[in-house]
Amino acid sequence: MKLLRQFAIILGILFVGEFIKSFTAIPIPGNILGMIILLICLLTGILKVETIEDVSKFLLDHLAFLFVPAGVGMIKNFHLVKNEWLYITIILVISTALVIAVTGFTVQFLKRRISK
């Protein structure tokens, strides 16, 4: 029951993000808005980490499973992208390198800032 309640909290926040997206002209996906709302709730103390900790660990442990539908969709629609695979591969490599670099710089910046 505890996991269901925690999962319901996360789904409720996701729903609020989707609701805001559908009724405003904000060019940000609803799930991103939901994550921003969740972050704000956690930073302001409206929502305690313990409130969603167990289901968050469960979801992170099974994160790879959540990519299965996207992989199946890619395989199913491979005919649409088979002529563009080189460009897609180049974009994936560059974007992955950028994400790794930005994440590294951000972590180093935050570590320096916290240690002061």
N, CA, C and O of each residue as an XYZ file, in Angstrom:
464
protein
N       0.817     -1.201      0.000
C       0.000      0.000      0.000
C       0.855      1.256      0.000
O       0.501      2.266     -0.608
N       2.001      1.177      0.701
C       2.893      2.334      0.777
C       3.436      2.684     -0.609
O       3.494      3.856     -0.982
N       3.835      1.650     -1.373
C       4.359      1.902     -2.717
C       3.293      2.487     -3.633
O       3.578      3.370     -4.442
N       2.075      1.996     -3.507
C       0.990      2.531     -4.336
C       0.727      3.999     -4.015
O       0.492      4.803     -4.918
N       0.766      4.347     -2.733
C       0.546      5.734     -2.344
C       1.671      6.622     -2.903
O       1.416      7.713     -3.414
N       2.905      6.140     -2.798
C       4.033      6.911     -3.327
C       3.937      7.048     -4.847
O       4.202      8.113     -5.406
N       3.551      5.942     -5.507
C       3.408      5.991     -6.956
C       2.274      6.931     -7.359
O       2.374      7.633     -8.365
N       1.208      6.945     -6.582
C       0.089      7.854     -6.856
C       0.513      9.311     -6.723
O       0.048     10.167     -7.474
N       1.388      9.591     -5.776
C       1.886     10.967     -5.621
C       2.655     11.386     -6.871
O       2.457     12.483     -7.394
N       3.535     10.503     -7.345
C       4.322     10.832     -8.542
C       3.408     10.971     -9.759
O       3.574     11.895    -10.555
N       2.454     10.069     -9.907
C       1.516     10.171    -11.028
C       0.661     11.427    -10.926
O       0.347     12.044    -11.943
N       0.285     11.809     -9.720
C      -0.488     13.035     -9.534
C       0.294     14.266     -9.969
O      -0.252     15.166    -10.606
N       1.573     14.297     -9.621
C       2.417     15.426    -10.038
C       2.589     15.416    -11.549
O       2.573     16.471    -12.184
N       2.752     14.235    -12.126
C       2.832     14.136    -13.590
C       1.542     14.629    -14.222
O       1.574     15.331    -15.233
N       0.406     14.267    -13.636
C      -0.889     14.718    -14.148
C      -0.995     16.237    -14.098
O      -1.496     16.854    -15.038
N      -0.532     16.840    -13.019
C      -0.570     18.303    -12.902
C       0.273     18.932    -14.010
O      -0.130     19.928    -14.612
N       1.452     18.346    -14.280
C       2.302     18.853    -15.366
C       1.609     18.745    -16.712
O       1.655     19.681    -17.511
N       0.968     17.613    -16.970
C       0.239     17.442    -18.228
C      -0.955     18.394    -18.303
O      -1.268     18.918    -19.372
N      -1.613     18.614    -17.180
C      -2.751     19.532    -17.120
C      -2.305     20.955    -17.458
O      -2.950     21.652    -18.240
N      -1.195     21.370    -16.857
C      -0.669     22.714    -17.131
C      -0.291     22.832    -18.606
O      -0.561     23.851    -19.241
N       0.331     21.795    -19.144
C       0.733     21.813    -20.556
C      -0.474     21.929    -21.484
O      -0.445     22.683    -22.457
N      -1.528     21.186    -21.183
C      -2.680     21.172    -22.082
C      -3.503     22.462    -22.025
O      -4.217     22.775    -22.977
N      -3.414     23.208    -20.929
C      -4.216     24.420    -20.814
C      -3.405     25.706    -20.926
O      -3.940     26.798    -20.739
N      -2.126     25.578    -21.230
C      -1.308     26.765    -21.444
C      -0.543     26.586    -22.752
O      -0.579     25.519    -23.365
N       0.132     27.615    -23.160
C       0.929     27.555    -24.393
C       2.404     27.364    -24.081
O       3.264     27.731    -24.882
N       2.697     26.800    -22.934
C       4.094     26.593    -22.549
C       4.699     25.532    -23.465
O       4.166     24.427    -23.572
N       5.817     25.863    -24.131
C       6.410     24.890    -25.066
C       7.293     23.858    -24.382
O       8.342     23.494    -24.913
N       6.889     23.389    -23.231
C       7.640     22.381    -22.470
C       6.725     21.173    -22.306
O       5.557     21.341    -21.954
N       7.220     19.962    -22.549
C       6.372     18.781    -22.378
C       5.843     18.660    -20.943
O       6.488     19.095    -19.989
N       4.674     18.070    -20.818
C       4.028     17.941    -19.514
C       4.833     17.138    -18.521
O       4.826     17.437    -17.327
N       5.539     16.107    -19.007
C       6.320     15.311    -18.060
C       7.505     16.106    -17.496
O       7.907     15.904    -16.350
N       8.059     17.015    -18.319
C       9.133     17.877    -17.824
C       8.575     18.865    -16.806
O       9.200     19.133    -15.779
N       7.399     19.402    -17.098
C       6.762     20.300    -16.121
C       6.508     19.554    -14.814
O       6.683     20.111    -13.730
N       6.097     18.301    -14.921
C       5.876     17.497    -13.718
C       7.162     17.318    -12.926
O       7.149     17.390    -11.697
N       8.268     17.087    -13.618
C       9.542     16.939    -12.912
C       9.944     18.245    -12.249
O      10.493     18.245    -11.147
N       9.669     19.372    -12.927
C       9.987     20.677    -12.326
C       9.124     20.895    -11.079
O       9.612     21.373    -10.055
N       7.848     20.544    -11.176
C       6.954     20.675    -10.010
C       7.442     19.788     -8.871
O       7.462     20.209     -7.714
N       7.838     18.554     -9.202
C       8.347     17.642     -8.175
C       9.603     18.211     -7.528
O       9.755     18.155     -6.308
N      10.509     18.763     -8.346
C      11.732     19.370     -7.802
C      11.398     20.527     -6.875
O      11.970     20.643     -5.791
N      10.473     21.385     -7.299
C      10.090     22.529     -6.464
C       9.475     22.040     -5.147
O       9.774     22.571     -4.078
N       8.618     21.026     -5.240
C       8.002     20.482     -4.019
C       9.060     19.911     -3.076
O       8.965     20.078     -1.860
N      10.066     19.239     -3.634
C      11.116     18.668     -2.786
C      12.012     19.754     -2.202
O      12.398     19.677     -1.036
N      12.348     20.766     -3.005
C      13.232     21.832     -2.515
C      12.558     22.694     -1.458
O      13.213     23.155     -0.524
N      11.261     22.916     -1.597
C      10.558     23.770     -0.645
C      10.069     23.011      0.583
O       9.588     23.622      1.537
N      10.186     21.707      0.569
C       9.756     20.923      1.719
C       8.287     20.580      1.711
O       7.787     19.972      2.658
N       7.578     20.963      0.650
C       6.169     20.593      0.544
C       6.058     19.075      0.526
O       5.134     18.495      1.095
N       7.013     18.453     -0.134
C       7.060     16.998     -0.247
C       8.392     16.527      0.315
O       9.449     16.984     -0.122
N       8.350     15.633      1.262
C       9.576     15.086      1.851
C      10.104     13.969      0.968
O       9.335     13.273      0.305
N      11.411     13.799      0.962
C      12.029     12.743      0.165
C      11.501     11.379      0.601
O      11.278     10.503     -0.233
N      11.305     11.202      1.882
C      10.825      9.922      2.399
C       9.442      9.563      1.848
O       9.059      8.393      1.804
N       8.708     10.587      1.433
C       7.352     10.373      0.932
C       7.338      9.579     -0.369
O       6.387      8.849     -0.647
N       8.400      9.725     -1.168
C       8.446      9.035     -2.468
C       9.726      8.218     -2.636
O      10.032      7.771     -3.742
N      10.468      8.021     -1.559
C      11.786      7.404     -1.653
C      11.733      5.952     -2.144
O      12.498      5.571     -3.030
N      10.852      5.156     -1.584
C      10.830      3.728     -1.932
C      10.449      3.496     -3.388
O      11.094      2.704     -4.075
N       9.415      4.174     -3.865
C       8.995      3.969     -5.250
C      10.018      4.577     -6.213
O      10.181      4.087     -7.330
N      10.698      5.626     -5.794
C      11.741      6.207     -6.645
C      12.893      5.229     -6.821
O      13.413      5.072     -7.926
N      13.298      4.564     -5.725
C      14.356      3.558     -5.828
C      13.907      2.404     -6.720
O      14.683      1.901     -7.532
N      12.666      1.992     -6.565
C      12.142      0.911     -7.402
C      12.187      1.294     -8.880
O      12.619      0.504     -9.719
N      11.739      2.505     -9.190
C      11.732      2.942    -10.591
C      13.149      3.080    -11.143
O      13.400      2.740    -12.299
N      14.069      3.574    -10.329
C      15.456      3.697    -10.797
C      16.099      2.332    -10.999
O      16.881      2.143    -11.930
N      15.771      1.376    -10.127
C      16.314      0.022    -10.286
C      15.828     -0.635    -11.566
O      16.538     -1.453    -12.151
N      14.637     -0.288    -12.003
C      14.045     -0.904    -13.194
C      13.955      0.081    -14.358
O      13.098     -0.058    -15.231
N      14.835      1.065    -14.364
C      14.787      2.116    -15.387
C      14.995      1.561    -16.798
O      14.357      2.019    -17.745
N      15.876      0.587    -16.937
C      16.147      0.026    -18.268
C      14.889     -0.603    -18.870
O      14.686     -0.559    -20.083
N      14.057     -1.179    -18.024
C      12.815     -1.783    -18.501
C      11.901     -0.749    -19.153
O      11.140     -1.075    -20.065
N      11.976      0.494    -18.687
C      11.111      1.544    -19.224
C      11.511      1.969    -20.629
O      10.740      2.644    -21.310
N      12.717      1.579    -21.078
C      13.155      1.919    -22.429
C      12.735      0.870    -23.450
O      12.924      1.076    -24.649
N      12.178     -0.233    -23.012
C      11.758     -1.292    -23.933
C      10.726     -0.787    -24.944
O      10.889     -1.046    -26.137
N       9.673     -0.080    -24.524
C       8.703      0.406    -25.525
C       9.329      1.306    -26.586
O       8.955      1.227    -27.756
N      10.268      2.152    -26.200
C      10.929      3.011    -27.185
C      11.753      2.176    -28.158
O      11.769      2.450    -29.358
N      12.436      1.158    -27.643
C      13.226      0.279    -28.514
C      12.358     -0.496    -29.473
O      12.695     -0.645    -30.647
N      11.243     -0.989    -28.978
C      10.309     -1.723    -29.835
C       9.744     -0.793    -30.912
O       9.582     -1.195    -32.064
N       9.447      0.436    -30.534
C       8.946      1.412    -31.507
C       9.964      1.702    -32.594
O       9.611      1.847    -33.765
N      11.245      1.788    -32.196
C      12.299      2.011    -33.191
C      12.397      0.832    -34.155
O      12.542      1.019    -35.363
N      12.318     -0.373    -33.618
C      12.411     -1.554    -34.475
C      11.193     -1.632    -35.400
O      11.314     -1.949    -36.583
N      10.038     -1.341    -34.846
C       8.802     -1.405    -35.636
C       8.817     -0.397    -36.781
O       8.333     -0.688    -37.875
N       9.370      0.784    -36.529
C       9.388      1.851    -37.534
C      10.768      2.037    -38.148
O      11.119      3.136    -38.576
N      11.541      0.975    -38.189
C      12.902      1.087    -38.717
C      12.913      1.525    -40.174
O      13.843      2.196    -40.620
N      11.879      1.144    -40.912
C      11.835      1.532    -42.309
C      11.805      3.050    -42.495
O      12.216      3.551    -43.541
N      11.324      3.782    -41.494
C      11.269      5.241    -41.577
C      12.635      5.886    -41.375
O      12.889      6.980    -41.878
N      13.516      5.208    -40.639
C      14.800      5.822    -40.297
C      15.995      5.123    -40.937
O      17.133      5.541    -40.724
N      15.762      4.080    -41.710
C      16.901      3.309    -42.217
C      17.778      4.108    -43.178
O      18.968      3.815    -43.292
N      17.238      5.094    -43.863
C      18.048      5.912    -44.760
C      18.771      7.042    -44.035
O      19.653      7.684    -44.604
N      18.402      7.283    -42.794
C      18.986      8.384    -42.013
C      19.830      7.878    -40.854
O      20.150      8.655    -39.954
N      20.203      6.601    -40.844
C      20.872      6.021    -39.679
C      22.211      6.691    -39.392
O      22.585      6.815    -38.226
N      22.944      7.128    -40.413
C      24.246      7.765    -40.170
C      24.064      9.089    -39.432
O      24.775      9.369    -38.466
N      23.116      9.896    -39.886
C      22.870     11.184    -39.228
C      22.372     10.980    -37.801
O      22.775     11.693    -36.882
N      21.496     10.001    -37.632
C      20.983      9.719    -36.290
C      22.119      9.264    -35.375
O      22.182      9.672    -34.215
N      23.005      8.430    -35.884
C      24.128      7.958    -35.075
C      25.051      9.114    -34.697
O      25.497      9.203    -33.553
N      25.335      9.984    -35.635
C      26.196     11.144    -35.348
C      25.546     12.033    -34.288
O      26.205     12.480    -33.349
N      24.264     12.282    -34.449
C      23.551     13.125    -33.472
C      23.551     12.466    -32.098
O      23.739     13.144    -31.088
N      23.341     11.147    -32.048
C      23.349     10.444    -30.764
C      24.714     10.529    -30.089
O      24.796     10.753    -28.881
N      25.778     10.353    -30.856
C      27.125     10.409    -30.277
C      27.421     11.818    -29.760
O      27.924     11.981    -28.648
N      27.108     12.840    -30.570
C      27.386     14.218    -30.148
C      26.540     14.603    -28.937
O      27.052     15.201    -27.990
N      25.256     14.267    -28.960
C      24.394     14.640    -27.834
C      24.787     13.888    -26.564
O      24.714     14.444    -25.468
N      25.203     12.627    -26.705
C      25.647     11.882    -25.520
C      26.914     12.507    -24.940
O      27.035     12.651    -23.723
N      27.853     12.875    -25.803
C      29.087     13.516    -25.331
C      28.770     14.838    -24.640
O      29.362     15.156    -23.608
N      27.835     15.614    -25.206
C      27.456     16.884    -24.584
C      26.814     16.666    -23.214
O      27.106     17.394    -22.266
N      25.948     15.672    -23.115
C      25.291     15.391    -21.829
C      26.323     14.968    -20.794
O      26.260     15.407    -19.646
N      27.271     14.126    -21.183
C      28.315     13.700    -20.250
C      29.147     14.908    -19.805
O      29.440     15.055    -18.618
N      29.528     15.770    -20.750
C      30.350     16.930    -20.411
C      29.598     17.902    -19.506
O      30.138     18.354    -18.496
N      28.364     18.221    -19.860
C      27.582     19.165    -19.049
C      27.326     18.596    -17.659
O      27.397     19.322    -16.668
N      27.030     17.304    -17.583
C      26.810     16.687    -16.273
C      28.089     16.749    -15.434
O      28.043     17.075    -14.248
N      29.213     16.438    -16.048
C      30.482     16.493    -15.322
C      30.803     17.890    -14.821
O      31.185     18.065    -13.664
N      30.648     18.888    -15.689
C      30.921     20.266    -15.279
C      29.953     20.716    -14.188
O      30.344     21.418    -13.255
N      28.703     20.313    -14.306
C      27.719     20.707    -13.297
C      28.049     20.085    -11.942
O      27.977     20.760    -10.915
N      28.407     18.815    -11.936
C      28.745     18.143    -10.674
C      29.985     18.775    -10.063
O      30.025     19.013     -8.856
N      31.005     19.052    -10.885
C      32.207     19.691    -10.357
C      31.895     21.080     -9.801
O      32.398     21.458     -8.744
N      31.064     21.834    -10.517
C      30.682     23.165    -10.044
C      29.953     23.084     -8.708
O      30.251     23.840     -7.783
N      28.996     22.163     -8.614
C      28.231     22.041     -7.378
C      29.097     21.543     -6.225
O      28.923     21.978     -5.086
N      30.033     20.629     -6.514
C      30.927     20.146     -5.458
C      31.804     21.271     -4.929
O      32.007     21.388     -3.721
N      32.330     22.106     -5.838
C      33.145     23.238     -5.403
C      32.304     24.220     -4.593
O      32.762     24.752     -3.582
N      31.108     24.449     -5.030
C      30.228     25.413     -4.353
C      29.821     24.917     -2.974
O      29.748     25.702     -2.029
N      29.557     23.621     -2.851
C      29.153     23.062     -1.557
C      30.330     23.037     -0.588
O      30.149     23.261      0.609
N      31.537     22.766     -1.094
C      32.695     22.663     -0.199
C      33.150     24.016      0.344
O      33.910     24.058      1.311
N      32.706     25.119     -0.253
C      33.100     26.461      0.247
C      32.393     26.808      1.516
O      32.607     27.889      2.066
